Amino acid sequence: MNKRGGLVIILMLVMSLISPSALGDGGIIGPPQIYIYERAQNAIVAWNGTEEVLILSIDIDSSEATKVLRVIPLPSNPINVSEGSFDSFTKLQEIVNEKLQEAWNHSRMKSDGYGEDALAPSSNVEITFQDTIGAHNITIFHILNGTNFNDYATDFAAQAGLNDITFSSKFQNMVEEYLEDDISYFVFDIIDISEEEHSIDPIVYRFKTDFLFYPLKITAASDVSETYAEVNVFCITKNRIKNEIFSDLSFYSNINYYGYYNDYLNDIDLSEDELLEISPDIYDIFKGDPILMSHEYYGRYSNIDGDIVVYEEDFAYPDADIIIDDTVFVERGAKTIVNLTAKNTGNTELRIRLYMTGGIDWLEHSWYSIAPSWYTTVDEGNDETSYQILFDIPSNIPLGDYSLTFTLSSSSYGNIEQKNVTMTIYDKTEKESGLNQDVKDLQSEINNLLLIMVFCIILLIAIIVFLIIKKK
């Protein structure tokens, strides 16, 4: 595919996200006789290492109008819960499109109202927040013990007008899993849905956490688990997150750009002004130049078997070594094989491909081949892979030394290592004749040394004889 065609596809992918079509994840629980479909969700997840801003919404519809309960687990009690805006996502997409266009240009040049007493206090539960925000009736519980989760969650729903919902054993087990992982704050959000698909206004959650967290498992255990949906997650962090964090959950980057000369774009730098336009809360936790990554999933929620969880050690620092002699000898008019080893010395898995440039003005592709020619996976921890470069230099190319540059490019992190070597082109006959001359010169030196040794021995014998005769 040429770069123009690739860019068109990329732009189509990111433009498809511009409409305010859904954000955020949580388990949806509704009346059992009503079919509920969560068609899409988007999220902006901004984490600076100690604090996270999570902006959430969803696209949802049902077989008939009803109320549903959305449950969202959080690792700590929010510092702030506020109404968000779809403008945050629109601005993000504008930034993505603008950055992609810059890369393209660069490449070309080179409400029910229930009060705090709606749910009777429980020794296992603390209410830490309760408010009506736009179309959302939100209560945040700190669940200390999940033993009676079904009882107080059902009572809460009944107080909000949801009298006939049930929490499956799978859902209750998922709550227990979160509690075991010290995820003990749960947002209970009562929302109205209808038979027509519509977007639920975003809500912004800001909370302390020593890891980035975006819940997905709880949706897979809820009443919408078999819905086919598109999930878009924008992550804003101070460094690039390891690609496998997303790929292990079948999420794929939808910011990808390859141009001429291996130009590469897979994440985007954000300025302070851009952060402020996206969200004042996100600006407030960074006040710097973080990185934007965007990943997408499409399929059944039930196929997602984990949450997006990122710790400091999950930031990617890709690195590699290229192991090859500083000078490689290539015979013109004949096929010559040169071996090269690539070693992964970074902290993340790499899919790498070897490129070679330089040589005689430019090295014609018909004069060499590289095997393997496509991407190869090398694990972190000094895992390595070997390459063979087969040269077939024409016999009319001038003899001498030429510069070559070997480049390792990663499918996720761009060019990560380069090494310059000297390619010496020689003729077999000339090399042989030169070797023969070297052998002759060495033989001559050996013969001269033997003559000197014989002379010295004769001289030594003569001196000994002379001394013996004189003594007599």
N, C-alpha and C positions, 0 to 999 in steps of 0.2 A: 504494500500500500504506500502511495506517495504521501509526503507530509501534509499536502493540502487536504487530501481525502481523510487522513487521520485527524486533522484539526477539526474538520467539519463534524465528524462523528463525536469528538470530544465536546464540541460546543453544543451539539444536540443533546448530549447527556446532561451537561450542566444546566442548559436552558430549561430542560424538563423539570428542574427543581425550583424554578423561579416562582411559580404560582404558589400561593400560600396554602399548601396542601398538607400539612400535618407535621406535627412534631411531638416527640416525646414518647416514653414508653411506660407502661404500667399494666397490671393485670386488670382486665375488664370483667366484672361480674354483673349479670343481669337476670331477669326472670327466665326460668328454664324453657318456657313455651315460646319465647321470642328469639329469633335468630339475630345475632349481632355480628357485624362485620367491621373490623378495624382495617380499613383499606391501605392506609399509609401512615407513616410517622416520620418526623424529622426531629433532630435534636442539635442544639449547640451546646457543647460540653467544653467549658473553659476552665483549666486547672493550672495554677501557678506553683504547685508543690505543697501548699498548705491550705488552700481555699479553692472551692469550685463554684462556678456559676453554671446552672443547668437551666436551659430554656426549652420548654416542652409543649407539644400539642399533638393532636391526632386528627386523621380523617376517619369518620365513622358513620355508619348507618345501620338500620335494623329493619326487620320484617314488619314492625309496627312501632309507633311512637311509644317511648318508655323512658324511664329513668334507669341509669346504670351507675355502678360504683366502680371507680378506677382506684387501684391500690398501687402506690409507688414506694418502694423501699429506698431509704437514704442512710448513709453511714453516720450521720450526726444530725442534731436538731438544727434546722435552718436558722441562720442569722436574720434572714429577710425572705419573705414570700411576697411577690408582687405581680401585677398584671404585665405581661409582655406584649410584644407587637410583632406582627408578621413583617414589619419593616426590617427587623433584624436579619431575617433570612433573605429578603430581597436585596439588602445591602451586601450581604455576604456573596450572593450570586453575582452582583455587579462587580465586586472586587475580583472574584474568580475569573469572570469573563474578561475584565480589563487586563489582568495579569497574563492570561492566555494569549490575548491579542498582542501584548508587549513581547511575549516569547516568540510569537509568530513573526512579528516585525523584526525582532533581533535576528532570528534565523534567516529571514530573507536578506538582511544586510550581512551578514556573516551567517331561677332561684327559689328554694323552698323555705329557707330561713329557720334553722334550728339553733337553739342556744347551747351554752356550755353545759347546761344540766340535762341535755337530751339523752346522754348516756350515763348511767349510774357509775360512780367511781369504782375502780377495781384495784386491788393491791398489785395486780399484774400489769396495769396500764396507767400511763400518765398522759393527759392531754396537754400538749405543749403549744398548740396554735389552733385557732378556729376563726374563720372569717369567710365572708362572701366576697369573691373577687370576680367581677364580670359575670360570666355564665357559670362560674365554679363556686360550689359550696365546699370549702376545704377545711378539714380537721386533720391535724398531725398528732399521731399517737407515738409515745415511746413505749414499746412493748417489752416488758421485762421478762415475761415468761409466756411462751406460746401455748401452754396447756389448754387454756380456755378461749383460744382465739376465735373459734367458730361461734361461741356463745355471745361474746361481746361485740364481734363484728356483725352478727345477725341482728342483735339488739340495736346497734347503731344504725344499720340500714333501715330497720323498721321505723325508727324515730324519724328518718328522713323520707318516709313514704315508700320504701322498698320492702314490702311485707312478704314477698314470695321468692326471695333469692336464697340460694344455698351455696356454700363453699365446698368444693369437691375435696376429697382426701388428698388428691394430687396438689391442689392449691395450698392446703394446710401444711403438707409436707414441705412445700417450697418455702413457706413462711418460716418453718423450723430451720431449714437450711440457712436462710438469711440470718436468723438469730444465732445459729452456731458460728457464723462468720462475723459476728459482732455488727451486723447490719440490723439495727433495732428500732429505727425511726421509720414510720410508715405514713404516707400521705393517703388519706381517704378523701376522695374527690367525687362528689355527687354531680352528675351532669345529665342534661336532657338530650336525647337523640331522637331522630325522626327517620321516616322511611327514605328520605332523600339524603344522599351523601353530602356531608358538609364538614368544614374544618372547625375545630374547637380552638378558641383563642389561646395563645401561648400563656404559660405561667412561668415566672422566673423564680428559681430556688437558689439561694446562696448559702453555703454551709462550709464549715471547716472539715477538712479531710486530708490525710497524708497519702491518699491515692486517688487517682481519677476513677470515677465510678459512673457507669451508665447501665441501668438494670434492663435485662432482656429476658432472663429465665422466667420471671414472674408472668410475662405475657404468654410464654409457651405453656404455662400451667393454668391459664385462665380460660374463660368461655370463648375467646376469639382465637384459640391456639391453632385451629385448622384453616384460618383465613390466609389466603395468598396476599401478601402485602409487600410494599416497597418501604424499606427503612433507610433513611439518610441520616448520617451522623457526622456533624462538623466538629472536629476537635481542635481547640486552640490551646497550645502548650508552649513552653519555653524551648523545647527541643523536639526533634523528630521521634515519633514512637515507632518501635520495631514493627515491621510489616506483619510479622507472624501473629501479633496480638489480634489483628483484624482477620487475616486469612484463616486462622484456626477456627473462626466463627463464620467463615464463608462470606466475609465482607471484602469488597474489592474497591480499590481507589478509583474515584471518578474524576481525579485531577491527574491526567497523564498527558505528557506532551514530549514528542521526540522530533527534533529538527535536524537540519544538516549539521555535520561535524559533531554528531553525538550530543547536541544540545539537549538538555533534559530538564523537565519540570514535573515534580510530583508533590511538592508542598509549596506554600506561598507565605512570604513574609508580610506581616501586617504592621502598619505604622500606628502611632498613637492616635492620629486623627481618624484613621479607619476604625480602630477599636472603639472610639467614642461614638462614631456613627452607628456601629453595630449594637452596642449596649453600654450605657454608663457604668453598669456593674462590672462588665468585663474589662472595661478601661481601668476601673478602679483597682482591680486585683493585679494588673500587669504594669501599666504605665511604662511600657517598654516595647520591644519589637518581637512578639512571639510568632509562632509558626501556625499556619492553618493547614489542616489535612481534612479531606472529605472522603468518606467511605460509604458504600451502599450495599444493601442486601435485598434480594428478592426471592421470596419463597414462602413456605408455611412458617408461622411462628414456632410451631411444634418442633421444627428441625433445628432451632437455635438451642444449643445446650450449654450456654454460658453467658455471663455478663461481660461487658467491656470494663476491664480493671487494669489500671496502669500504675506501676510504682516507679520510683526514681530509676531503678535498675532496668526498667523496660524502655528507657530511651535508647535509641539506636546510635551507635558510634561505629559505623562500618569502616573497615580497614583491611588491607591485603598486602602481601608481598609478591613480587614477581621474581622468580629465581631462574636466572639464565646467565651464561658467561657474558662478560663485558664485550667480548669480540666473538663473532660467529664467522666461520669460514664457509663460503659458498662457491662451489665450482661452476663456472659458466659452461653452458652447453651440455649440462648433465643435471640429474635430479639429486638434490641434497636435502637430507632431513635434519632439522634442528629441534631439539627438545626444550620445553619450557614448563615450569611448574608454577601454579598459582596457589598461594596459601592464605586462608582466611584468618587474619590476626585480630579481627574486631570482635564485638560482643553480640553479633546478630547473624542469623542465617543469610546467605547471599546466593542469588542466582546471577552468575557472572558469564560474560562473554568476552573473548579476546579479540582485540582489533590491532592492526599493524599499519603504520603510516611511515612516510619518508622514503629513503632509498634513492633511486636514480631519478631525480626531479620528482617524479611520483612513481611509485611501484605499481606496475600494471597488475591487475587482478589475475590475469592469465599466467603470471610469472610465479604465483605462489598459491597455496591453499592452507587453511588452518583446520585441524581436526582435534576435538569436536568444533563444529562451525556455529553451533547455536548455544543457548544458555545452559549452564551446568550448575547444579545446586551444591554448595559447600557449606557445611555446618560451622557454627562458631566453635572455638577451641582448637585452632590450628589445623582444621581439616583442609585438605588440599586436593587439587585435581591437576592432571597433566595434559599438555597440548603438544602436538606435533605440527611443525611448520614445514611444509614441503616446498622447496624452492626449485624453480625450473627457469633459470636465467638464460636468455639467448646468448649464443656464442659471440655475437657482435657487440656486446656491451663492454665498455672499457674496463680494464682491470683497475683495482684500487679499493679504497675504503669509502664506505657510504654510511650515513646515519640512519638508523631505524628507531622508531618509537613504538613500544608495545603498551597498549592501554587496556585495563580491565574495567568493563562497564557493568553495572548492576541493574537489573530490571526494576529495582525499587529505589536505588540511591544514586543513580547516575554514575559518572566516571569516578572511580575510587582510588586508582593507582596507575602510575605510568613509570616506564623505565626506558632510558635511551641506551642503545648498544651500537657498536660498530660492526657493519657487515663488510668483510673483506672478500672481494671477488678475485679468484685466481684461475689460472689454467692448469690442468692436471700435468701436462708435459713440462711446463715451466716450474711447477712446484717440485716435480720429480727431479728435473735437471738440477735445480737448486739444492735439493737434498743430496744428490750424488756428489755435487761439488763439496758440500759440507763434509760428507763421509771421506772424500779424498783428502781434504785439508786435515781432517782429524788423523787419518792414517799417516800422513806426512809428518805431523807433529809427533806421533808415537814413534815413528822410525828415527827421527832426530833425537828424541829422548833416549832411545835404546843405544844409539851411537855414543851419546854423552856418557851413559852409564858404563858401557864397555871401556871407554877411554879412562874413566875414573877408576875402574877396577884395575886396569893395566898399570896406571900410575901408582895406585896404592901398593900393588905387588912389587913394582920397581923400588919404591921407597923402603919397603920392608927388607928386600934383598940387600939394598945398599947399607942399611943399618946393621944387618947381620955381618956383612963382610967387614965393615969398619970396626966392629967390636972385636973380631978376631985379630 
